[in-house]
Amino acid sequence: MTDEWDDFSISINGEGSNKRQAFRARIPGLRLLVQGAKTGYAVRDLSALGLAFKAPPGVFRKGMQYKCQLFLRDKRLLDGLAIVVVRIEEPGLVGCTFANLDMRQEDALNKLVLEVQKLVIEEQKRREDE
């Protein structure tokens, strides 16, 4: 038996390409402290799936996993995060995915990114109304 949906298909432009898979939030003052490091790194952007940060060349290696903490100014937001370096671009931009997040970490990341999305939407609406 067939119905009207048998011939239905959908495709999304860029499917399977290297496009971003999640909203990336830019949060001023967000820093990453990697276990064993003496200094923190400024986070360029953050998503529920990973983050990108600036670091001097040669400090991090693609494929390596690191334990870290996230801070907003002086306040620790999350600890015990595992990140895996998936790309290193010039000049010193390190792209990572999160690995083995527990439910608390997932919830905290989702909440943080959602709050930034709300602020971005509010700002866009405010600009449209002007």
LOMAR-644116 format. One record per residue: x, y negated, z negated of N, C-alpha, C in turn; residue number from 0; residue in one letter. Coordinates in nm, 4 decimals. Atoms other than C-alpha are relative to their C-alpha. Layout:
% residues N
PT     n.xx     n.yy     n.zz    ca.xx    ca.yy    ca.zz     c.xx     c.yy     c.zz num residu
PT        X        Y        Z        X        Y        Z        X        Y        Z NUM      A
...
% end
This chain:
% residues 130
PT     n.xx     n.yy     n.zz    ca.xx    ca.yy    ca.zz     c.xx     c.yy     c.zz num residu
PT   0.0834   0.1178   0.0000   0.0000   0.0000   0.0000   0.0885  -0.1251   0.0000   0      M
PT  -0.0745   0.1249  -0.0074   0.1303  -0.3473   0.0871  -0.0911  -0.1152  -0.0371   1      T
PT   0.0785   0.1200   0.0284   0.0214  -0.6910  -0.0174   0.0694  -0.1205   0.0616   2      D
PT  -0.0543   0.1195  -0.0635   0.0903  -1.0509   0.0864   0.1392  -0.0377  -0.0501   3      E
PT  -0.1301   0.0335   0.0555   0.4063  -1.0656  -0.1286   0.1134   0.0860   0.0565   4      W
PT  -0.1045  -0.0873  -0.0523   0.5924  -0.7893   0.0590   0.0994  -0.0715   0.0898   5      D
PT  -0.0875   0.0721  -0.0912   0.7346  -1.0343   0.3123   0.0603  -0.1253  -0.0631   6      D
PT  -0.0475   0.1191   0.0683   0.8150  -1.3018   0.0563   0.1450   0.0165  -0.0444   7      F
PT  -0.1371  -0.0010   0.0501   1.1785  -1.3838  -0.0124   0.0406  -0.1433  -0.0302   8      S
PT  -0.0490   0.1320   0.0357   1.3671  -1.6719  -0.1609   0.1514   0.0040  -0.0030   9      I
PT  -0.1448   0.0113   0.0113   1.7246  -1.7880  -0.1339   0.0309  -0.1393  -0.0512  10      S
PT  -0.0417   0.1272   0.0559   1.9075  -2.0648  -0.3094   0.1298  -0.0395   0.0661  11      I
PT  -0.1234   0.0471  -0.0627   2.1665  -2.2747  -0.1292   0.1138   0.0093  -0.0985  12      N
PT  -0.1173  -0.0104   0.0856   2.5095  -2.2050  -0.2682   0.0004   0.1250  -0.0856  13      G
PT   0.0063  -0.1224   0.0795   2.4035  -1.8727  -0.4184   0.1258   0.0819   0.0239  14      E
PT  -0.1214  -0.0786  -0.0134   2.7134  -1.6702  -0.4888   0.1250  -0.0851   0.0184  15      G
PT  -0.1168   0.0858  -0.0154   2.9355  -1.9732  -0.4470   0.0566  -0.0348  -0.1369  16      S
PT  -0.0698   0.0342   0.1234   3.1576  -2.1301  -0.7071  -0.0661  -0.1185  -0.0714  17      N
PT   0.0708   0.1103   0.0629   2.8907  -2.3761  -0.8272  -0.0153   0.0243  -0.1486  18      K
PT   0.0179  -0.0103   0.1443   2.8449  -2.4501  -1.1943  -0.1297   0.0701  -0.0329  19      R
PT   0.1154  -0.0805   0.0380   2.6030  -2.2220  -1.3728  -0.0762  -0.0587  -0.1172  20      Q
PT   0.0663   0.0574   0.1155   2.5065  -2.4492  -1.6632   0.0252  -0.1499  -0.0050  21      A
PT  -0.0162   0.1434   0.0210   2.4577  -2.8133  -1.7549   0.1256  -0.0243  -0.0823  22      F
PT  -0.1228   0.0327   0.0721   2.7876  -2.9640  -1.8665  -0.0174  -0.1361  -0.0661  23      R
PT   0.0163   0.1220   0.0785   2.7763  -3.2239  -2.1416   0.1354  -0.0632  -0.0267  24      A
PT  -0.1201   0.0756   0.0382   3.0378  -3.4926  -2.1910  -0.0315  -0.0666  -0.1334  25      R
PT   0.0257   0.0481   0.1354   3.0603  -3.5747  -2.5597   0.1244  -0.0728  -0.0503  26      I
PT  -0.1163   0.0746   0.0494   3.2956  -3.8558  -2.6644   0.0362   0.0435  -0.1424  27      P
PT  -0.0464  -0.0381   0.1327   3.5068  -3.7557  -2.9633   0.0029   0.1490  -0.0264  28      G
PT  -0.0015  -0.1457   0.0184   3.4686  -3.3786  -2.9107   0.1419   0.0508   0.0221  29      L
PT  -0.1368  -0.0521  -0.0067   3.7968  -3.1982  -2.9789   0.0024   0.1490  -0.0269  30      R
PT  -0.0210  -0.1432   0.0144   3.9179  -2.8417  -2.9614   0.1297   0.0212  -0.0772  31      L
PT  -0.1200  -0.0360   0.0746   4.1618  -2.7049  -3.2174   0.0210   0.1499   0.0183  32      L
PT  -0.0331  -0.1395  -0.0282   4.3254  -2.3805  -3.1059   0.0818   0.0546  -0.1158  33      V
PT  -0.0699  -0.0633   0.1118   4.4419  -2.1420  -3.3759   0.1509   0.0010   0.0250  34      Q
PT  -0.1453   0.0033  -0.0102   4.8127  -2.1915  -3.4369   0.0555  -0.1273   0.0619  35      G
PT  -0.0465   0.1245  -0.0615   4.8279  -2.5260  -3.2557   0.0102  -0.1095  -0.1056  36      A
PT  -0.0188   0.1102   0.0936   4.9497  -2.8376  -3.4349  -0.0865  -0.1199   0.0340  37      K
PT   0.0788   0.1137  -0.0447   4.7323  -3.0739  -3.2357  -0.1304   0.0481   0.0639  38      T
PT   0.1260  -0.0309  -0.0671   4.3780  -3.0832  -3.1018   0.0036  -0.0490   0.1437  39      G
PT   0.0089   0.0371  -0.1410   4.2755  -3.1251  -2.7392  -0.1354  -0.0639   0.0257  40      Y
PT   0.1239   0.0682  -0.0351   4.0149  -3.3654  -2.6014  -0.0807   0.0869   0.0957  41      A
PT   0.0883  -0.0802  -0.0850   3.7201  -3.1717  -2.4561  -0.0589  -0.0911   0.1067  42      V
PT   0.0524   0.0786  -0.1116   3.6266  -3.3040  -2.1132  -0.1487   0.0226   0.0152  43      R
PT   0.1424  -0.0308  -0.0050   3.2937  -3.1236  -2.0930  -0.0258   0.1354  -0.0639  44      D
PT   0.0405  -0.1183   0.0744   3.1010  -2.8507  -2.2701  -0.1326   0.0491   0.0548  45      L
PT   0.1282  -0.0603  -0.0355   2.8252  -2.6105  -2.1693  -0.0233   0.1165  -0.0945  46      S
PT   0.0287  -0.1170   0.0815   2.6587  -2.3144  -2.3340   0.0881   0.1184   0.0409  47      A
PT  -0.0821  -0.1097  -0.0517   2.8919  -2.0950  -2.1247   0.1496  -0.0206  -0.0175  48      L
PT  -0.1428   0.0247   0.0105   3.2276  -2.2657  -2.1690   0.0311  -0.1468  -0.0153  49      G
PT  -0.0432   0.1385   0.0135   3.4297  -2.5845  -2.1798   0.1243  -0.0245   0.0830  50      L
PT  -0.1236   0.0409  -0.0669   3.7075  -2.7769  -2.0123   0.0675  -0.1027  -0.0893  51      A
PT  -0.0734   0.0935   0.0830   3.9798  -2.9669  -2.1921   0.1338  -0.0326   0.0638  52      F
PT  -0.1299   0.0441  -0.0496   4.3024  -3.1545  -2.1242   0.1102   0.0558  -0.0890  53      K
PT  -0.1156  -0.0527   0.0733   4.6334  -2.9937  -2.2240   0.1245  -0.0171   0.0868  54      A
PT  -0.1242   0.0100  -0.0779   4.9963  -3.0344  -2.1225   0.0226   0.1272   0.0837  55      P
PT  -0.0272  -0.1171  -0.0840   5.1063  -2.8035  -1.8385   0.0841   0.1040  -0.0748  56      P
PT  -0.0784  -0.1097   0.0549   5.2381  -2.4623  -1.9443  -0.0399   0.0469  -0.1382  57      G
PT   0.0396  -0.0387   0.1356   5.0661  -2.4460  -2.2838  -0.0945   0.1202   0.0025  58      V
PT   0.0998  -0.1073  -0.0091   4.7786  -2.2169  -2.1760   0.0192   0.0785   0.1284  59      F
PT  -0.0132  -0.0861  -0.1179   4.7728  -1.9246  -1.9336  -0.1342   0.0593   0.0391  60      R
PT   0.1225  -0.0579  -0.0534   4.4918  -1.8031  -1.7120  -0.0126   0.1460  -0.0435  61      K
PT   0.0273  -0.1366   0.0421   4.3299  -1.4835  -1.8414   0.0224   0.0254  -0.1481  62      G
PT  -0.0281  -0.0173   0.1428   4.4461  -1.5334  -2.1997  -0.1197  -0.0428  -0.0844  63      M
PT   0.1079   0.0325   0.0933   4.2039  -1.5425  -2.4919   0.0599  -0.0694  -0.1226  64      Q
PT  -0.0453   0.0774   0.1148   4.2374  -1.7904  -2.7784  -0.1155  -0.0196  -0.0975  65      Y
PT   0.0979   0.0336   0.1041   4.0556  -1.8504  -3.1091   0.0075  -0.1496  -0.0242  66      K
PT  -0.0011   0.1447   0.0171   3.9481  -2.2067  -3.1720  -0.1172  -0.0489  -0.0840  67      C
PT   0.1061   0.0698   0.0705   3.7282  -2.4561  -3.3529  -0.0358  -0.1245   0.0803  68      Q
PT   0.0441   0.1244  -0.0627   3.5228  -2.7472  -3.2214  -0.0262  -0.1033  -0.1083  69      L
PT   0.0200   0.1114   0.0919   3.5252  -3.0831  -3.3978  -0.0616  -0.1173   0.0749  70      F
PT   0.0496   0.1274  -0.0503   3.3246  -3.3984  -3.3388   0.0519  -0.1051  -0.0959  71      L
PT  -0.0783   0.0908   0.0847   3.5510  -3.6694  -3.4713   0.0626   0.0813  -0.1125  72      R
PT  -0.0600  -0.0764   0.1103   3.6388  -3.5335  -3.8188  -0.0880   0.1127  -0.0509  73      D
PT   0.0944  -0.1015   0.0472   3.3412  -3.2998  -3.8560   0.0146   0.1295   0.0806  74      K
PT  -0.0089  -0.1291  -0.0689   3.3853  -2.9292  -3.7786  -0.1399   0.0444   0.0381  75      R
PT   0.1298  -0.0447  -0.0510   3.0958  -2.8155  -3.5592  -0.0095   0.1519   0.0035  76      L
PT  -0.0014  -0.1453  -0.0176   3.1924  -2.4542  -3.4873   0.1398   0.0537  -0.0238  77      L
PT  -0.1304  -0.0633   0.0157   3.4688  -2.2207  -3.5881  -0.0084   0.1452   0.0440  78      D
PT  -0.0051  -0.1395  -0.0417   3.5809  -1.8747  -3.4875  -0.0395   0.0247   0.1438  79      G
PT   0.0344  -0.0167  -0.1413   3.5092  -1.9379  -3.1188   0.1137   0.0685   0.0740  80      L
PT  -0.0982  -0.0618  -0.0884   3.6870  -1.7160  -2.8692  -0.0211  -0.0594   0.1392  81      A
PT   0.0055   0.0521  -0.1357   3.7689  -1.8786  -2.5346   0.0964   0.0791   0.0870  82      I
PT  -0.0871  -0.0651  -0.0981   3.9159  -1.7202  -2.2228   0.0268  -0.1009   0.1109  83      V
PT  -0.0373   0.0948  -0.1051   4.1053  -1.9401  -1.9770  -0.0314   0.0630   0.1360  84      V
PT   0.0374  -0.0511  -0.1315   3.9515  -1.8946  -1.6312   0.0608  -0.0809   0.1143  85      V
PT  -0.0675   0.0785  -0.1039   4.1234  -2.1777  -1.4444   0.0852  -0.1079  -0.0653  86      R
PT  -0.0859   0.1106   0.0418   4.3994  -2.4319  -1.4810   0.0204  -0.0863   0.1230  87      I
PT  -0.0122   0.0938  -0.1111   4.3930  -2.7381  -1.2583   0.0927  -0.1129  -0.0394  88      E
PT  -0.0860   0.1168   0.0247   4.6227  -3.0342  -1.2239  -0.0889  -0.1207  -0.0154  89      E
PT  -0.1133   0.0032   0.0912   4.6800  -3.2543  -1.4078  -0.0415   0.0446  -0.1407  90      P
PT   0.0189  -0.0502   0.1354   4.6434  -3.0354  -1.7159  -0.1428   0.0255  -0.0440  91      G
PT   0.1382  -0.0315   0.0357   4.2724  -2.9511  -1.7026  -0.0142   0.1517  -0.0121  92      L
PT   0.0130  -0.1430   0.0279   4.2002  -2.6102  -1.8587  -0.1488   0.0339  -0.0095  93      V
PT   0.1395  -0.0432   0.0003   3.8647  -2.4400  -1.7843  -0.0124   0.1355  -0.0675  94      G
PT   0.0155  -0.1221   0.0791   3.7419  -2.1712  -2.0243  -0.1455   0.0439  -0.0073  95      C
PT   0.1318  -0.0530   0.0340   3.4463  -1.9455  -2.0876   0.0051   0.0460  -0.1451  96      T
PT   0.0074  -0.0531   0.1346   3.3277  -1.8436  -2.4309  -0.0096   0.1518   0.0080  97      F
PT   0.0026  -0.1465   0.0042   3.3734  -1.4783  -2.5255  -0.0541   0.0453  -0.1347  98      A
PT   0.0482  -0.0657   0.1216   3.1879  -1.2656  -2.7784  -0.0623  -0.0951  -0.1016  99      N
PT   0.0680   0.0906   0.0925   2.9731  -1.5423  -2.9259  -0.0983   0.0768  -0.0864 100      L
PT   0.1053  -0.0580   0.0831   2.7634  -1.4431  -3.2231  -0.1242  -0.0893   0.0136 101      D
PT   0.1262   0.0715  -0.0163   2.4024  -1.5608  -3.2504   0.0075  -0.1424  -0.0560 102      M
PT  -0.0131   0.1325   0.0605   2.4902  -1.8534  -3.4782   0.0757  -0.0944   0.0931 103      R
PT  -0.0796   0.0814  -0.0915   2.7535  -1.9797  -3.2344  -0.0796  -0.0347   0.1259 104      Q
PT   0.0835   0.0250  -0.1177   2.5209  -1.9407  -2.9346  -0.1043  -0.1059  -0.0291 105      E
PT   0.1042   0.0959   0.0370   2.2435  -2.1285  -3.1135   0.0568  -0.1406  -0.0160 106      D
PT  -0.0620   0.1313   0.0213   2.4755  -2.4115  -3.2179   0.0413  -0.0641   0.1327 107      A
PT  -0.0393   0.0533  -0.1307   2.6164  -2.4514  -2.8651  -0.1214  -0.0420   0.0811 108      L
PT   0.1221   0.0334  -0.0740   2.2704  -2.4421  -2.7076  -0.0634  -0.1274  -0.0535 109      N
PT   0.0598   0.1188   0.0620   2.1413  -2.7013  -2.9549   0.0795  -0.1252   0.0355 110      K
PT  -0.0856   0.1137  -0.0314   2.4381  -2.9330  -2.8981  -0.0180  -0.0446   0.1448 111      L
PT   0.0150   0.0330  -0.1421   2.4094  -2.9172  -2.5182  -0.1401  -0.0533   0.0285 112      V
PT   0.1367   0.0464  -0.0203   2.0297  -2.9580  -2.5310  -0.0177  -0.1439  -0.0483 113      L
PT   0.0104   0.1369   0.0520   2.0599  -3.2718  -2.7455   0.0635  -0.0994   0.0969 114      E
PT  -0.0647   0.0884  -0.0972   2.3008  -3.4236  -2.4930  -0.0858  -0.0124   0.1253 115      V
PT   0.0890   0.0053  -0.1163   2.0667  -3.3306  -2.2059  -0.1162  -0.0953  -0.0258 116      Q
PT   0.1110   0.0896   0.0347   1.7817  -3.5095  -2.3843   0.0432  -0.1458   0.0075 117      K
PT  -0.0504   0.1374  -0.0040   1.9936  -3.8219  -2.4263   0.0224  -0.0470   0.1434 118      L
PT  -0.0232   0.0341  -0.1406   2.0925  -3.8153  -2.0583  -0.1328  -0.0294   0.0699 119      V
PT   0.1316   0.0196  -0.0616   1.7273  -3.7821  -1.9511  -0.0621  -0.1306  -0.0474 120      I
PT   0.0533   0.1258   0.0535   1.6200  -4.0662  -2.1820   0.0676  -0.1203   0.0641 121      E
PT  -0.0744   0.1097  -0.0613   1.8945  -4.2884  -2.0416  -0.0403  -0.0187   0.1461 122      E
PT   0.0432   0.0087  -0.1396   1.7909  -4.2062  -1.6826  -0.1380  -0.0637   0.0105 123      Q
PT   0.1347   0.0582  -0.0005   1.4276  -4.2880  -1.7588   0.0050  -0.1486  -0.0325 124      K
PT  -0.0125   0.1400   0.0381   1.5278  -4.6131  -1.9269   0.0497  -0.0835   0.1182 125      R
PT  -0.0534   0.0716  -0.1166   1.7287  -4.7152  -1.6197  -0.1037  -0.0130   0.1108 126      R
PT   0.1045   0.0032  -0.1022   1.4398  -4.6270  -1.3863  -0.1062  -0.1033  -0.0323 127      E
PT   0.1024   0.0935   0.0431   1.2034  -4.8436  -1.5902   0.0449  -0.1454   0.0075 128      D
PT  -0.0510   0.1381  -0.0053   1.4302  -5.1504  -1.5656  -0.0199  -0.0617   0.1349 129      E
% end
